[in-house]
Amino acid sequence: MKIILIGKDGQIGKSLFNILKGRHEILPLGKKECNLLIKDEITSIFNNIKADLVINSAAYTDVDKAESDKKKVFSINSDAVHIISSLTKKHNIPFINYSTDYVFDGESNKKYSEEDTANPINIYGESKLDGEENTKINDQHIIIRTSSVFSLYGNNFINKIIDSAKKKDSLDVVNDQFITPTSSEFISNVTDILIRNMENYKNNDIYGTYHVVANGSCSWYDYAKVIIAEVLKNNYPVKTNLESIYAVSSSNYESIAKRPKNAVLSTNKIRSLLSVEIPQWEDDVKSAVKGIIKKI
Ligand SMILES: NC(=O)c1ccc[n+]([C@@H]2O[C@H](COP(=O)([O-])OP(=O)(O)OC[C@H]3O[C@@H](n4cnc5c(N)ncnc54)[C@H](OP(=O)(O)O)[C@@H]3O)[C@@H](O)[C@H]2O)c1
């Protein structure tokens, strides 16, 4: 397939390129080649390239900054998606877009399924939910909702914790918001499986929304502990030790955006429909920590 990949420099974009490049002709586009704030740039790509599939992994992903940058956030996460979705529909090709656990309000005490009602509580979540609606303009769409993405590259929680632990003797980390740390590699593997299903079976049933996260869940505090334990196990020098990571309530932790208490997604749908092995979040986090400290 000839695939236009928008967002090639992001965490998921990089993993997708590595996984898909062996079997497909990928046209990787970064902000320089396709700025989602410029409508004409998006349109001219579709005028110049005849593709079989478009994947958009670009987004405005800074949840706190988004609160004071609403116009730009919606332009990238929703308006640009409307344009891509309309153009892919016009060209009769499928469109894959990514979304987030933050479309939910987090008030449920169960894992969220694809059918649960979204009700975002921050600007980022609102813009991504709008983007989902715009993705659906094209019937041949796949929306992949995921959570707390990490990878060897880019700005993510693992990097932030290691960086803080190098500078500080202790860390305060929120213990009442629950998520599932998920590697960009796993998300890209599942995307690849969905694309294979599309290709092999020309099966319209494959289109729709999917929750794609690792197994298990944790608070940010649990997550930080696993990271630091692995850092120490690998003798990487940091000032913070396991006893000096303190659990704090989100009500005592200053953050600009509100975040859902429970952002844990159910993976029942991918388990039942796809032949996929879902990793345990701790295992993937530990191997990412090893990779990250090797690089720094
Ligand atoms: N990161 C998470 O924890 C998380 C959690 C749940 C869902 N998701 C979703 O997963 C998808 C990918 O996330 P990710 O972690 O791979 O994100 P990421 O690493 O932040 O990458 C996003 C990419 O989008 C690019 N971008 C931003 N503004 C752009 C614009 N105007 N035009 C073109 N490109 C632009 C960024 O470029 P610059 O860096 O140069 O701005 C960056 O390369 C997104 O849909 C996101 O909403 C992410």
The ligand as an SDF file (V2000), in Angstrom:
LIG
                    3D

 48 52  0  0  0  0  0  0  0  0999 V2000
    1.3250   11.1540   24.2850 N   0  0  0  0  0  0  0  0  0  0  0  0
    0.3600   10.5810   25.0000 C   0  0  0  0  0  0  0  0  0  0  0  0
    0.5200   10.3040   26.1810 O   0  0  0  0  0  0  0  0  0  0  0  0
   -0.9600   10.2270   24.3440 C   0  0  0  0  0  0  0  0  0  0  0  0
   -1.9740    9.6390   25.1300 C   0  0  0  0  0  0  0  0  0  0  0  0
   -3.1800    9.2910   24.5300 C   0  0  0  0  0  0  0  0  0  0  0  0
   -3.3700    9.5410   23.1730 C   0  0  0  0  0  0  0  0  0  0  0  0
   -2.3820   10.1230   22.4420 N   0  0  0  0  0  0  0  0  0  0  0  0
   -2.6440   10.4200   21.0230 C   0  0  0  0  0  0  0  0  0  0  0  0
   -1.7350    9.6630   20.2440 O   0  0  0  0  0  0  0  0  0  0  0  0
   -1.3570   10.4060   19.0750 C   0  0  0  0  0  0  0  0  0  0  0  0
    0.1530   10.4930   18.9580 C   0  0  0  0  0  0  0  0  0  0  0  0
    0.7090   10.8780   20.1950 O   0  0  0  0  0  0  0  0  0  0  0  0
    2.2920   10.9660   20.3930 P   0  0  0  0  0  0  0  0  0  0  0  0
    2.5670   10.6560   21.8140 O   0  0  0  0  0  0  0  0  0  0  0  0
    2.9850   10.2520   19.3050 O   0  0  0  0  0  0  0  0  0  0  0  0
    2.4590   12.5380   20.2080 O   0  0  0  0  0  0  0  0  0  0  0  0
    3.8010   13.3890   20.1020 P   0  0  0  0  0  0  0  0  0  0  0  0
    4.9990   12.5650   20.3620 O   0  0  0  0  0  0  0  0  0  0  0  0
    3.5490   14.6170   20.9020 O   0  0  0  0  0  0  0  0  0  0  0  0
    3.8030   13.7500   18.5600 O   0  0  0  0  0  0  0  0  0  0  0  0
    2.8710   14.5940   17.9870 C   0  0  0  0  0  0  0  0  0  0  0  0
    3.4820   15.1170   16.7100 C   0  0  0  0  0  0  0  0  0  0  0  0
    2.5530   16.0300   16.1200 O   0  0  0  0  0  0  0  0  0  0  0  0
    3.3100   17.1000   15.6170 C   0  0  0  0  0  0  0  0  0  0  0  0
    2.5270   18.3170   15.4470 N   0  0  0  0  0  0  0  0  0  0  0  0
    2.1180   19.1870   16.4010 C   0  0  0  0  0  0  0  0  0  0  0  0
    1.5140   20.2470   15.8010 N   0  0  0  0  0  0  0  0  0  0  0  0
    1.5500   20.0100   14.4730 C   0  0  0  0  0  0  0  0  0  0  0  0
    1.1050   20.7440   13.3370 C   0  0  0  0  0  0  0  0  0  0  0  0
    0.5430   21.9410   13.4450 N   0  0  0  0  0  0  0  0  0  0  0  0
    1.3010   20.2120   12.1090 N   0  0  0  0  0  0  0  0  0  0  0  0
    1.9080   19.0100   11.9690 C   0  0  0  0  0  0  0  0  0  0  0  0
    2.3790   18.2900   12.9890 N   0  0  0  0  0  0  0  0  0  0  0  0
    2.1930   18.7870   14.2390 C   0  0  0  0  0  0  0  0  0  0  0  0
    4.3880   17.3150   16.6510 C   0  0  0  0  0  0  0  0  0  0  0  0
    5.4250   18.0930   16.1250 O   0  0  0  0  0  0  0  0  0  0  0  0
    6.2280   19.1060   17.1070 P   0  0  0  0  0  0  0  0  0  0  0  0
    6.7240   18.2590   18.2210 O   0  0  0  0  0  0  0  0  0  0  0  0
    7.2670   19.6580   16.2110 O   0  0  0  0  0  0  0  0  0  0  0  0
    5.2080   20.1060   17.5650 O   0  0  0  0  0  0  0  0  0  0  0  0
    4.8020   15.8800   16.9350 C   0  0  0  0  0  0  0  0  0  0  0  0
    5.7760   15.4250   16.0330 O   0  0  0  0  0  0  0  0  0  0  0  0
   -2.0800   11.7320   19.1730 C   0  0  0  0  0  0  0  0  0  0  0  0
   -3.2840   11.6640   18.4710 O   0  0  0  0  0  0  0  0  0  0  0  0
   -2.3730   11.8610   20.6600 C   0  0  0  0  0  0  0  0  0  0  0  0
   -3.5100   12.6910   20.9030 O   0  0  0  0  0  0  0  0  0  0  0  0
   -1.1840   10.4530   22.9980 C   0  0  0  0  0  0  0  0  0  0  0  0
  1  2  1  0
  2  3  2  0
  2  4  1  0
  4  5  1  0
  4 48  2  0
  5  6  2  0
  6  7  1  0
  7  8  2  0
  8  9  1  0
  8 48  1  0
  9 10  1  0
  9 46  1  0
 10 11  1  0
 11 12  1  0
 11 44  1  0
 12 13  1  0
 13 14  1  0
 14 15  2  0
 14 16  1  0
 14 17  1  0
 17 18  1  0
 18 19  2  0
 18 20  1  0
 18 21  1  0
 21 22  1  0
 22 23  1  0
 23 24  1  0
 23 42  1  0
 24 25  1  0
 25 26  1  0
 25 36  1  0
 26 27  1  0
 26 35  1  0
 27 28  2  0
 28 29  1  0
 29 30  1  0
 29 35  2  0
 30 31  1  0
 30 32  2  0
 32 33  1  0
 33 34  2  0
 34 35  1  0
 36 37  1  0
 36 42  1  0
 37 38  1  0
 38 39  2  0
 38 40  1  0
 38 41  1  0
 42 43  1  0
 44 45  1  0
 44 46  1  0
 46 47  1  0
M  CHG  2   8   1  16  -1
M  END
$$$$
